[in-house]
Amino acid sequence: MVAAFGMPLTGPPATDSPAVLAVGNFDGVHLGHQRLLAAARRMAGEQGVVVAVTFEPHPSHLLRPATVPGLLTPLQMRRRLLSRVGVDAIQVVPFNDRLRAMEPEEFLDRLRHRYPVIGLVGGPRLSLGRAGTGGIDFVRRYARDQRLRLEVVDPVRVGDTEVSSTQLRRLLQEGRVEEYPGFTGAPFEVMGEVVAGDGLGRGLGFPTANIQTLPAQLLPPDGVYVMSWRRAGGQPRPAVGSIGLRPHFQGRDRRFEVHGLGPTPELYGADVTVAVLRRLRGQMAFGSDSDLVRQMEIDRRAAQDFFASGGS
């Protein structure tokens, strides 16, 4: 995948191939996003490229600063997932005051300077440019005037629920991680670096990898979860893990800790991806370290049973 940043008006085109643009935040790369990108792939054909145009930071940072959401997929994770679903290039547009004031026509003109655009794909709520003036009606007129193909893709529904990033954030915040794959096609995952912890788990016979997650990463509620972990290019390995303040140890900082259920190599400094698969319980303080260890044994067996029954 080719990644580009900014909105340049100078320099050569990013590609000579005919390009179809799909514009959106793509947070979560859920089934609705995947339907939109599949439409872009069909429009581009074998000779064309699909370009996902996304924004960094999330537009809420400027538009609704009091209610900025955590991200299901920070940019590094979003790039990986977009590549996985067939995007050829990603154009990351800085969402700043300049972009906020830009007319929608200039926004699309700049993208057409960067790519030999033959078509546009978007959802019915697509909104571009100053004060959202570039709605779908504007895009229809622009595409007609510039002789571009346009496809407006309807949202995906799962049962009675419309799939959206907002709905997925709510699902995650309620700890309903088991339901997440039904709206994205894959478990909820986080990326991060394994950093040094304080060794308390190792001292109790449950060594853990302490994961420093990406900035702005939204996480499920504090608790103990069935998880799996993998290195880049590796296979998932079963695990059980904890997210939260560790009340038994009077912790003050929120930790994301993973205990492998099998032999685990030294991971300090490694970049890993962790899937959060099932919530087992909330975090709690125990009367003694022995009580904590007994509960951790129960949690470990529950995770082993999950994988033995075909969970993944």
N, C-alpha and C positions, 0 to 999 in steps of 0.2 A: 504494500500500500504506500502511495505517495501522500505525504502530509505537507500542507502549505499553510502559512499564517499570514493574516493581514488582508488588505483589500487593495493591491497595487494597481496603478494605472500605467505603469511603465514596465518594460522588460518583455521578453518573449512569452508566448502562450505556454501554459504548463504542459500541454500535450497537443499533438497534431490530430489525435483521434476525435471523432465527433462525440460530444459529451451531453449527457442528460443530468440535470441538476435536481437533487432532492434536498429541500431546505427544511431544517427543524433543529430542535435541541437534541433529540434522540436520546434523552436520558432513560436508561434502562434497555434500550434497543428491544422493545417489546413486540408483540405480535402485530400491532398496528404499524409500527415502524417497518417491520419486516415485510408486511404487505405492500407498503409504499415503495420500499426499495426493490422488491420483486417486480413491481410495475415499471420502475426505472430501468431495471435490467432488461426486461422485454423490449422496452422502447429503444434502448441503446443497441440491442442486437449483438452479434458476435464481433463486429468491428468497432463498436463504440465503447465508451467508458462511463461508469456511474460515479458521479461526484456527490458525496454527502457534504452539504454546507451546514456547519454547526457553529455554535457561539461559545465563547469563553471570555469572562465568566458567564454563568447562567444569567439571563436577562433580568431576573428578579433582583439581582444585586443593585441595579439602577432603578428599576421600575417599582419594586416593592421591597425596599431595604429592610423594613421591619419584619418581613415574613419570608426571608430567604430560606429556601428548602435545602436540606442536605441532599446530596446527589446519590442516586442509585448507582451511577456509573461516572465517576470523575473522568476527565478527558483521557487519561492513559488507558483506563479500562474501556471507555467508549470506543477508542480507536481499535482496540483488539476485537471487540464484538462486531463493529461495523465491517471490519475485514472478514470476519468469520461468515457474515451473511452476504458477502459478494460485492461489497463496495470496492471500487478500484482506487479512489483517491478521496481524501478528506480535506476540505478547505475550512480552516478554523478562522472565524471572523471575530476579532476583539469586540466585545460588546461594551462600548464606551459612549461618552456624550456625543462624539462625532457621528458615530453610527446611529445613535438615537435620533439625531437631527437630520439624517440623510433622507432625501426623498426616495421612495421605493423604486422609481425609474432609474435613478443613479445607482442604487444598490445593484439592480440587475444588470445595468450597463457595465459596471465594474467586473461583475462575474463573467460577462460575455467577453470582456477584454482578456480575461485570464484563460478562458476555455472556449473552444469552438462549439458553442451550445447549439444543439438541435432540438432540445425539448426540456420541459419542466414537469416535475411531478410534485404534488403537494396534497395536503388534506384540506377539507372544506373550511377549516378555521385558520388557514395560513394567513399570517399577518406580517407585512414587511414595512420597513421604513418609518418615517416620522409619524408618531402618534398612531401607529398601526394603520396608516392610510392605505397601505398596499394589501388590501384584502383580496379574496379570491376573485372578486369582480374585476379589480384592477389587473390582476395577473392574467385573467382571460383576455382583456383588451390588449395588454402588452404582448402576449403570445401571438395574438392575431396580427397586430401591427408589425411585429418582427418576424412573422412567418415561422414561428416555433410551434412544435407540437406541445400539447398540454394534456395531462391526465390528472383529474381530481379523484383521489382515492378515499373511499368511505372508511370510517373507523371499523375496527374489529370488535365484535361482541363475543364474550364467553358467557353463555347463558343469558341472563338479563343485565350483565355488567359490561359497559363499554371499557375497553382496555385503554388505559392512559397512564402516564407517568405519575400523575397526582394520585390515582387510585392505587398504584403499586407502592407509592411511599406510605400511604395509609395502611396498606396490608402489612408492610414491613414494620411500621411503628407499632402495630398491634401484635407483633410476634408471630404472625401467621405465615411463617417461612415455607411450610409444606405446600401452600397454595401458590406460591410464587411461580413455579415452573409452568403452571397452567396458563399463565398470561405472557410468558416470555419464551417458553420452550426449553428453558435451562434453569438450574438452581440459582439462587442469589449467591453471588461471589464477591469477594473483596480481594484486592491486591495489596501487598505491602512487603516491607523488609523485616526480617527477623533481627531484633535488637536485644541487647542484654537486659535481662530482668533481674530480680532479686534472689532467685534460686529457692524460693519458699516451696514451690511444688516439688522440685527435685529432692529437697530435704524430707518430704513426706512420701517419697516413692512414686510421685507423679510428675516427672519432668515435663515442662511445657516450653513451647516456643512463643515468645512475646512478639506479636505482630504490630509494627507501626503502620497503620493504614494510611491511605492517601488522603491529602487534605480535602475537606468538605464531604468525606464519605459518610453517608447515612448508614446507621447500624440498627439492628433489631434491639428491642428492649434488653436491659441487663438480665442475664440468666445463663443457664447451662444448655448447650446445644450439641446435637450430633453434627459433626462436620467432616469434611475431607480436605486434604491439602495436596498440592503438587507444585513442583518446580516447573519452570518454562519447558515445554516439550515433554514433560513427564506424565506418568499416569497418576490418577487420584489415589491417595492412600487414606484409609479410614482413620477417623480421629473423633475425639470428644473435646469440647472447648468451652471456655467461659468468656463472657463479655460483661464488663462492669467494674464496680469499685472494690470488689472483694471485701465485703463487710466483715468477714471473720477476722481479717487482718487489719481492720480499720483503714482500708486503702483510701487515698484521696484523689488518685487519678484513675480515669477509666482505662481498663486494660482489655486487650483482645488476646487471649491465650489459648493455645492449641496443644493438646496432648495426643500424640500418635498412638494408635492401638497396636502397632507392630513395631519392629525395629526401625528406629529413626536416626538418620545420619546427623552429624553436626550441621546446624543450619545458620549459625550466627553470620549475619551479613548477606544471607541469601534472599533473593526476591521470590516470593511464593504467592500462589493463588489459593484462597480458602473458600470452599463452598459451605454455606450454612444450611443444613438439611432439615433438622427437626428440633423444636424446642422441647427440652426435658423438664425444666423447672426454673424457678426464679433463684436469684442469689439470696443467701441468708448467712447469718452468723450462727456458729455452733457452740455448744457448751464446752467443747474441748477439741484439740487437734485430732484425737481418736475418733470423735463423732464425725468430724469432717472427713477423715479418711474412709470411714465406713460408708458415708454417703457418696464419696467419689468412686468407691468400688461399685456401688449400685449404678451410678451414672455410666461407668465404663461398661458394665454388663448390658445396660440398656442400649448403648451404642453398638456393642458387638451383636446384640440380637437384631438391631435394625439392619445391619449389613448382612447378617446371616439369612434374613428373610427376603433379601433381594433389594434392599434400599441402596441408593447410590447418590 
